[in-house]
Amino acid sequence: MNRPAPIGRRWMTLFTLAWLVIWMAQLTPLQLLLPLQLDSQTSDDGDRWIHSVVVSGLILGIGALVGVIAGPLAGAASDRTDGSRFPSWLGGRRRVWALGGSWGMAIFLALTGLAHQPWLVALCWVGVSVAVAVASAAFTAMIPDQLAPDQRGAASASIGSSQALGIVLGVGTVVVLGLDVLPGYLVLAGLVAVVGTWASFGLPDRRVPRSELAVDITDRPKWASLRDRDFCWMLGGRLVANIGNALGTSLFLFFLLYGLHQDKDAAEDNLLLLIVVYTIFVVGSSIVFGMISDRRGHRRMLTVVAAMVQACSGLVIVLHTTYTMTMIGAALMGVGYGAFMTVGLAFATDLLPHEEDHGRDLGIVNVTAALGQLIGPMLGAGLVAAVGGFWLVFVMACVLSVVGGVMTLGAREKRADAPATGTTTPLIV
């Protein structure tokens, strides 16, 4: 197997743009459009706001469950895709799945905006969640396919930073332009279709000989990676810490409306400010810690430290529940989460057990993060309903972040004691 060569600037730009629109498609509805849409359909002008929170959480949770299934299956299918059966412009294993996921997101986002009943919103959001899982599995598999280990931290940083930028650009576009719910969904659909298609065709996707595909493998059980001790501890820590992050961030709009009792216009404006602060620290943390992990290693310990920083954000908000302290909590959350997602993903690529199953196994890694982000609102809705407020949400965000960090300690860090061998492929630009 040839050793991947250093990537060029064009590759990283297209990869980052692809992830930017994926995050916009997933997180802008989660943070703003879905809560507004469901609040108008179920809250009776604010008299049943807890009911709106619960409905929103259930819909996001349903999408999460479907995404859990779709992500690994799409990754496994891309591992086994024989590109020789396609026209040359469809590439090898990953491009066809990246294209399908991008266009699936666009179609179902538009349909979600048109949905006028909660059950229709749920059905369409399931479609969005499946498409996000498919595209994420395809694009993430390009990291081990095409990058050497000492560049995976930089690629992981682009995913983490584009996540935060995606929220800002998505929510900012809707708020600054004063878009209603349907136009907001349509703008997202157009962006993901155009940019997703561009990135899918712009990123290389070589055809793989059938002998290298994950087909006809009989010397190990199916889903053998889930029997790998270190891989499973990493997955568990990633899932739990992402639930902690989602608890601390996904209900911000409802928290501003009904926890801090702000009016709708002020809450939307302040939500954008919170997201901007969060984004600045996520991006900065992603870049800094991604570079440190590439140069110094110690990815497991950096991931654990990041989870502990994230945990501090929930405590700050609980101890003094004001908008100013919420801003400080958002900054701490950004530092911790940016580092956790960047270094944690690089750590995950180091732990991949079987080269033939990279797409499937990274699909599982993606699902743990996405599942955490979608379970969080559902769990948060239950906690709000249980106590009639938001304090327990932030306490649990702290607890789960700590637990996720401790679980990550169970995964042993692999060391490359011998220099890499093999020929070097031409520079990927």
Phi, psi and omega in degrees: 000128181292145177278130180300144178265165178302140180276161178262176183294325182296319179301312183295324179296312180295321179297317180294317179297321178301314180289330178301312182286331175298314180292322177300317182294326183272315192268333177296314173298320182297317184280326191228304191292313179296314177301317178295316181297314182283329176298319180290334182271337190231348191270351184053055179059036174095350182288337181237050187293326177296323176299320178296318178298317181295315179298317179299315180296320179295318180296316178294324178293321177298316177300323180296317182298319179291321179296328178301320180283317187292320185299302179297323179295319178294319177297317178296320179296321179291327175300328185257006182284126179265100184295343180294344179275352183256163168300152186301330183288348176271002173073211184256257186267326195261328191298316183298326179284324176297317178296313180299318178295320181296313180288330174296318176301314183299314183295312184285334172297315178298317179294324177298318178297330181277345184293132184245004176227148181305323181291328175289320176301316180299315182298314181291324179292328173301317177299318177299316183296320178297314181296320176299317180297319181294310180295319180297317180298318182293313182290321181293325179297341178291339180296301178289335177298320196235353184243141171287156182306326183280005174242359184287333175295320178295317178294320177296324177296324179294326177292314181295316181289324179290335175298311180293317178296325179298320178296314182297311182295320180293305180294320180298320178298315181294315184286311184295320179278355179065036183283141170284181186297309183297311177301326178298314177297319183293322176298315178299317181299316180296317180296315184291328178292314184289306184290321179298320178294316179301312181293321181299318180279332183281330179279137181295150178208083185291150175284135184256132176304146183302331180295338180263353180284156180277060178234154177056032178268117184240000184271005175208157182292156172296148181057038181297333181299330180286356174261358178277119187302310184293319179299319181290321177297319178298315180299315181298315179296321180294319179297309186294318179294327177289326173297318177299318178296316182295323176299323183280345187234329192286339180257020183302318182297313177297323178297318178293320182289313191244348175266315177259358173058047175268151177286169190299314182295316179295321180296319179295317179295316181290329174299317179298319178296318177300317182293323178297314178299312178304316183294316181305316182282328175296313182297311180299315180295319180300313182294312184296310184286331174296318178294318180298317182293326177291323185273323188253338186079218180055043185293326179298311184293322177298322178296318180295314179300318180299319179297323180291323175296317178301322182298328182296333185296319180296321179297319181301315183290322181292320184291330180210095189275085174226168180293324179297315179290331174295322176297317178296318177299321178296322178295314178297319178300320180297315179299310183294314185289321178301314179292319182297313183291321182290303182290325180296321178291320176298319177299319179297318179294330176293331186266000182303123188285322189229124185298325183291343185248024183304314182298314180296313184291324175287334171298320176295318178300315178298320182296321180298322178289312181295321179297319177299318181291337181259334173289325182309307179299322180294314177296318179299321178299319178295321179293320177297316180295327183290321185246356178070023180194192189247356187298322182292332177300313183285329175296315180293328175301318178295312184298314183291327176297318178296315181298319179298320177295318180295320179297324180297331177299338180289343180270123180280137181281131179276146180237136176267093183283335181252147177295150180293145179241169178111166180280161181255129178280163180300157180303130177271119180244000000 
